[in-house]
């Protein structure tokens, strides 16, 4: 997950997709699928944990 976050920070296309998913309240599985599109393997749990510190749209319970 950490590598995917770093990639997203330097890739505006990924960042835009993540922002859209976050704003829509997407579940963790949508972010896992997006990471997979770019060749990263992450779990839903890793995604939820990362969202707590890296995603401005994160709210407790969202993405569960």
N, C-alpha and C positions, 0 to 999 in steps of 0.2 A: 504494500500500500504506500509505503514511504516513497518508493521509486516512482509510482504512478503520480503521486502528488507533486513531486519534483518535476516530472515531465509536464504535467498540466500547468504548472507555473510558467513554463517557458513556451507553451504551445497554446496560442490564443483560441484555436478551434476546440481543443479539449476543454479549456477553461470556460468557454461559452456554453458548451454542452453541459458541463457540471453545474454552472450557474442556473441554466434553464431547469435542470432536474431538481436542484435544490429549491428554487423558487416555486416549483410545482409540487413540492413536498413528496418527491419520488421516494420509493422505498429503496432500501439498500441493494436489492437485487438488480435494480436498474443501473446503479453505479457499478456494481460488479460486472454487469454485461458491457457497459461502456469501457471499463478497464480491459476486459477481454478483447474488445475490438482493436485495441492498441497493443495487444500482446502481453498484458499484465494479468497475473492470476492473484486475485484477492478474495477474501471471504467476506460474507455479509457482516460478521462480527468485527473484522478489521475496519470495514467501511464505517460502521456505526461508531466505533471508537475514534477513528480519525475525524469523523464529522464533528465530534464534540469540540475539537480544537481548531479545525481547519475550515469549517463551513459556516459562513455567516447566517445561513438560513436554518441551521440546526436548532431544533427544539426537542426537549425530552419527549420521547414517544414517537417522533417522526422517524420514518424509516424502519420502524420495528416490524 
